[in-house]
Amino acid sequence: MFFRAQLRQILQRVPGKERLGIYRFLPFFFVLGAAMEWIMIRVRVGQETFYDVYRRKASERQYQRRLEETPEGIRLHAPLNAAAADADLPKKNTCCFDEKMNLPSVEQPRSE
């Protein structure tokens, strides 16, 4: 109860009660928000700022979404070598380059 009474007394001392009412606290929160934004932009924790982390996480989420949208076995880029193509593609679907046009083509599994 003692803390509540002290807090009420401090809040009553803030000027502008009759003219602005509850909105008299708005400038304090505006300054507090501006200070937080400045800290998130300028202050580095380790090697990164808040926005560096935000951009990295957003990029990772976008990459994961694209992986989930891409059908299984269809490759977006050509493999570097034949061993890499055999190692990471499932056996049911294969992807290779069309020799004539240099365009990726997808071979669908045959139903037996």
C-alpha positions in Angstrom: 0.0 0.0 0.0 2.9 2.3 0.7 4.2 2.0 -2.8 0.7 2.7 -4.3 0.4 5.9 -2.3 3.8 7.1 -3.3 3.1 6.3 -7.0 -0.2 8.2 -6.8 1.5 11.2 -5.2 4.2 11.3 -7.9 1.6 11.1 -10.7 -0.5 13.9 -9.2 2.6 16.2 -9.4 2.8 15.9 -13.2 1.5 19.3 -14.6 -1.4 19.7 -17.0 -4.0 17.7 -15.2 -6.9 20.2 -15.8 -6.1 21.0 -19.4 -4.8 17.7 -20.8 -6.2 15.1 -18.3 -4.8 11.6 -18.8 -3.0 12.7 -22.0 -0.5 14.8 -20.0 1.7 11.6 -19.8 1.8 11.3 -23.6 5.1 13.4 -24.1 6.9 11.1 -21.6 5.9 8.0 -23.5 6.8 9.7 -26.8 10.3 10.4 -25.5 10.6 6.9 -24.1 9.6 5.4 -27.5 12.1 7.6 -29.3 14.9 6.6 -26.9 14.1 2.9 -27.4 14.1 3.2 -31.2 17.5 5.0 -31.0 18.9 2.3 -28.9 17.6 -0.5 -31.2 19.2 1.3 -34.2 22.5 2.5 -32.7 23.5 0.3 -29.8 25.4 -2.9 -30.7 25.2 -6.0 -28.5 28.1 -8.1 -29.5 28.3 -7.6 -33.3 24.7 -7.0 -34.1 22.0 -4.4 -33.6 18.3 -5.2 -33.1 17.6 -4.5 -36.8 20.4 -6.7 -38.0 18.8 -9.6 -36.0 15.4 -8.7 -37.4 16.6 -8.7 -41.0 18.4 -12.0 -40.6 15.4 -13.7 -39.0 13.1 -12.4 -41.7 15.4 -13.7 -44.3 15.5 -17.1 -42.6 11.7 -17.3 -42.4 11.4 -16.4 -46.1 13.9 -19.1 -47.0 12.0 -21.7 -45.0 8.7 -20.7 -46.6 10.2 -21.1 -50.0 11.6 -24.5 -49.1 8.1 -25.6 -47.9 6.4 -24.3 -51.1 8.9 -26.1 -53.4 7.6 -29.6 -54.3 9.8 -32.5 -53.2 12.4 -33.5 -55.7 12.3 -30.4 -57.9 15.5 -28.5 -57.8 15.7 -24.8 -58.3 19.3 -24.7 -59.3 21.5 -27.2 -61.2 23.8 -29.5 -59.2 27.5 -28.7 -59.3 28.4 -32.3 -60.2 26.8 -35.7 -60.7 27.8 -37.0 -57.2 26.0 -34.0 -55.6 22.9 -34.6 -57.7 22.7 -38.3 -56.6 23.5 -37.6 -53.0 20.8 -35.1 -52.1 17.9 -35.9 -54.5 15.3 -38.6 -53.8 15.3 -41.5 -56.2 11.7 -41.2 -57.2 12.0 -37.7 -58.8 15.0 -36.5 -60.7 15.9 -33.2 -62.2 18.5 -32.6 -64.9 19.3 -30.0 -67.6 18.0 -30.4 -71.1 21.1 -30.7 -73.2 19.6 -28.8 -76.2 18.2 -25.7 -74.6 20.1 -25.6 -71.2 16.7 -25.4 -69.4 15.9 -27.4 -66.3 13.5 -30.2 -66.9 11.8 -32.4 -64.4 11.3 -36.2 -64.9 8.3 -37.4 -63.0 8.3 -40.9 -61.5 6.8 -43.6 -63.7 3.8 -45.5 -62.4 4.4 -49.2 -62.6 
